[in-house]
Structure formats: structure tokens, C-alpha cells
């Protein structure tokens, strides 16, 4: 079987598309070819995959893609659904669609109930690229990597306001961001290389999503303090794998508590890492897709 995986070249060469490609080629041993948007796939394939992620929304670099007309099965893994309608429109053109956000899958199925294959909620995953270090002293109290946004999220406040309060309260921090008008180019290597240096990774989602940062931080063995959203409790246990907050004041209070309680913080970080390693890796996501689509998997050794 031949697989073509369509995704734009990723600045810095990381991100979910490349993670899927690596699993398919190096871990499962599939014959897989990377195809960039607008490129004609070389030869005939049994499956065409499109893997996008939130960076695609900044300049719609994935809208040039159209499902190849070669009769192969088409699979789409769609990321954030809050950046226009181009993802739902693209999802209508493929055979199987998997949304990283539960809300997006539910809304899509409500609008398109007659599709032969309903959309499936498939959360983001952890790459486990950087080995965690639970014993060494961390360099920063807080590390946040990501874009700055000034629209209120599910919890009613903006990312800028949240980070401003957090970093004023805890000045020993690392902030990785980028120029807001020069997108989509990233500013740094894989975020896990910074998360391993953090005592706490504070997270705030755009809307009510369990975003990629949740899995990146936990996959690096970092203690995650994230805003409480509806789907989070279906994936993780608060106080065991991570800690949550509803308000900025609560986030500051919990951050201060866990900075003062080192052993408790590191125990939760370790439990979160072990949990994503056992339940939320990209290999497990590919295996879920394969099972849903009917792609045979070789027995694991």
C-alpha cells in the first residue's frame, strides 16, 4: 500500500504533519510520500492524507489543496475550527475526517448528518521528542510559547491579559512569540526544548479547545497549568495529570502554590508524562485512524 501525505513545509521542520509522517514511515514502515500543496503526487496511491494544524489558518496555505482524483481513499485530520470555514469545506471533499476538537466534530456531524462516514474527534498528541528531566532544577518558573491574542476565550479573558498577570506575578519566565504581522513563520525550535526547563507551563486556549500546547507540555514532562474547558476532563484528570483554573486570579494562586510545593508539582508532571506516553502519542492517533478507515496494521513487535 502506498500513502501520500499532503502538508506544507513546516518552518523549523516540526509540527503535527511531520509527526504523522514520521510515525507512518519510520514506526509503521509504510510506503509514504510527502506532497506539498499544489504538487502533483508522483504515481498511484491507495490513501491520500492531509494533516493540517493551526498555523495553516494564518495565510490559508492549505486552501490550494484538492483531493486527487485517482480513486484512492482520502483522509483529513483537521486542527482548530475557529479560523473561518475553509476546514469544514475541505472536510466535505474527503472520505474520512478527524477533528482535533470535539466541538468541531459535533458541529460538523450536526450539519452533515447524511455523510457515510461521520467525523471523529481525534485529539492532538504528544511527540515525546525531548526526554523529561524530573530530577534537575529547572531554569524558569514559567515558560509560554505561542502567539499573543487579544480576543476573549472560553473562560472570558484574553491571552494577553492572562500572560501579563502571570509574568508580573512570576518574573522568572521565558516567553516565545513572534511578530503579529509576519506570519506564519515560527521563531524557535520545537517548544519541548524550552518546556523541559520550566517549573510550570501556563496554557490558555483560544476558545474551548484542548490545544496542542497541552500535549507538547505534558510530552516534555512539564507541569501543565491550563484553563478548564469542557473536553479536557475526558482526556486528563485534574490534580493528577495537570492542574486547571477558571480565572486569572486562580491561575496566579495555583502557580504560586505549585512553585512552593516542588514534590507535589513534579509528581503531577511525571504522572502527566506517563499518561500521554501511554494514551496520547502520534502513533496511537495513526492507529486510531487506521482502525476507523480499515487500513491494516502489521503486528507490533
N, C-alpha and C positions, 0 to 999 in steps of 0.2 A: 504494500500500500504506500502511496505517495501522498504527502501532505504539503500544501503551500500555506505559509503563514504570512499574512499581509500586515505590515505595520511600517510607519515612517521611521527613518533612522533616528535614534534617540540621542540627544546631546548628552555626552558623558557615557553613552552606551550602558544604560541601565534602565530599569522600569519594568512593569508587568509584561509588555510584549516580549522583551528579551528573556525574561524569566520563563515564560511559557515555551519559547523556542529552545532554551537550554534543557528544560525538562524533556521535551519531546525528542530532541536529538541525542542528548548525552545520557539521560537517565533511562529513557524507554527504548532508545535505539531505533526510533522511527526514521524513515527517509523523509526529511523535511527541508524545504527550500524557503528562504526569506525573499519576499517580494515587496518592493516599495510601492507606494501609491502611484497609479498611472502606468506601472510597468506591466508588460505582458508576461504572464507566468510561462516559464520555459517547459514545454511538454504538457503531458496529460496527468491529471491528479485525481485521486479518489476523494480528497477532502480539501476544502479551502477554509482557512481560519482567518478571522480578523480579530485582533486583540487591540483594543484601544485603552486609553486611560485619560485622566483628567486634563493632562497637558494638551491633548488634542483640541480642546474647546477654544483655546486662545486665538488661533487663527484658522480653525476649521481645516487643518491639514489633511484630515481623513475624508473629507467630502468628495475628493476626486475618485475614490474607490467605488467600483461597481462589481457586483458578483459576476465572476466569469461564467460564460455561457457554454460550459463544456459538459454539463450534466452531472458534475460532482456535487457532493453534499457540502452545503455551506454552513459555517458555524460562526457566530458572532458573540464575543464577550464584551459587553458594553459597560463602561465605567459610569461616572457621575451623570445623572439625568437632569441636572438643573442648569444647563447651558444651552437652552434652545431645544428645537425639535429635531435636529439632524440625526441624533442617535435613534430615537423611536422610528423615524422614517427609514433609516438604514436597516433597522431590525425587521421591518416588513419585507425586505428584499431577500432575506436569508431563510434557510430551513429551520435552524435551531438558534435560539437567542438566550443568552445568560446575562442577567443584570447583576452588577456588583452590589446594588442597593435593593433591599426588599421592597421599598415603596415603589420603585421604578418597575419592578416585575409585576407587582399587583396592579398598578395603573395600566400597564401595557395589556395585561390579560383582560382587564375590565373593558378596555376599548376594542380589543381584538379577540373576542371570546371564541370565534369560529376557526381560528388557526388550528391546523392539525397537531402542531406541537406547541403547547403553551410555553411562555417564557419561564425560566427557572431562576430563582435567587441563588447566586453564587458569589459569596463574599470575596473581598480581596484576600491576599495570602501573604505569608512571610517567606522571604528568600533564604534566610539563615546564612548570609554571606560572611558575616563577621562574628567570630566566636565570642560569646559573652564572657565578661570578667567580673565575677561576683565577689572576688576577694580584694582586689586592688582599690585604693582610694580614687574616687572619681575627680575629674578636673573641674567640672562645673556643677552648680546647684541645678540649673535649668538649661535645657537645650531645646530650641524650637527651630525647625527648618520648614520653610514653606512660604507661600505668597501672603501678603497682607491684604485684608479685605475689610471694607467698611460697611457692609450690609449686615443687618441683624441675622443671627442664625436661629435654629430651632429653640434655643434657650433664651432668645430675646436680646442678645448683645452682640457687638461686632468683635471680630478677631483683633482689630487694632486696640480697642478698649481693653480687651482681656489681656493682651500681651503687655500693654502699657502698665496696667496694675500689677501684673505678675513680676515684671522686671524691675519696677520701682521697689517692690517688696523684697526681691531677691536679686541684688545687683550682680552676683557672680553668675552670669549667664552667657550663652552663646546663641546668637540669632543669625540664621542663614536665610537671606531673602534675595530679592532681585529688583531691578528697576521695573516699576509697574507698567511702563510703556514699551519695554524692549523684551517682548515675549516671542516664542516660548522658551528661550534659551536658559538652561539651568546654570547655576552659579557655583556648583560644587560637585564633588564625587558622591557616591552613594551615601544617603543620610545615616546609614548604620555606622559609618566610620566616626560620626560625631555622637550618635546616641550612646555608644558604649562608654563615652566619657561623662555621661550625665547621671546625676543622682535622681533626677526627675525629668521626664519628657512630658511637658504640658501639651495637651491636644485640644483643639476646638474645631468642630466640623463646620462645613458651610451651612448645611440645613439639618436634616435629621438623619444624616448618613453615618455609617460606620466606615470612616475613610481609610485610605491606605496607610496613613501615619500610625494608626492603631497597630497594624501588623508589622510595619517596619520597626517600630519601637520595641514591641514585645519580642520580635525576632532577633533583636540585638541584645536581649537580656536587660533592657532598661525598665525602670519603674515608670508605668504609664498613669498619668492623671488626666482623664478625659471627660468631656461633657457627657451627661447622661442623655441618651437617645433611645427610642423605643426598641430598636433591633439589637442593641448591644447586649441585653440580658439573655438573648437567645444564643449568644456565642461565648460569653465570658461571665464569670461570677465576680461581682463587685466585692472588693475586700479580700479576694483570694488570688485572682489573676491580675487585677488592676484596681484603681480607685476612681470614683466618679464624683462629679459635682454638678449642681444645677445653677449656681450663681457664681459671679466672680469672687465675692467675699468668701464663699465656701471653698473655692479653689485655693485662695490665699491661705485660708485656715488649714486646709488639709495638706498643702505643700509644706507649711511650717511644721505641722505635726510630724510628717514623714521624714523631713530633714533632721528632726531631732530624735527620731526613733530608727536608727540605722538598721538594726537587725530585722525589725518588722518590715521595713521597706525592702530590704534585699531578699527576704523570704518571699514576698509577693512578686518581686521581679523574677525570681527563679521559677516560681510556680507559673507565672505568665509565659515565660520562655518555654518551659516544658509542655505547656498546654498547646501553644501554637505549633511546636515541633511535632506533636502527636496528632493534631487535628486540622491545622490550617497552613499547610505548605502548598507550594505551586504544584508539586507532583500530585497531591491529593485532589487539587482542583482539576487537573487534567484527567485524572482517573474518574472523577465525577462526571465530567463531560463525556468521556468515552463510554461510560456505562449508560448515560442517557441517550446517546446517539447510536450506540451499538458498535463502537469501534473495539475490536478485540485487543486485549492486553496479554502480553506474554506473562507467564507465571513469575512472580517475584522470587529472586534468589537471595 
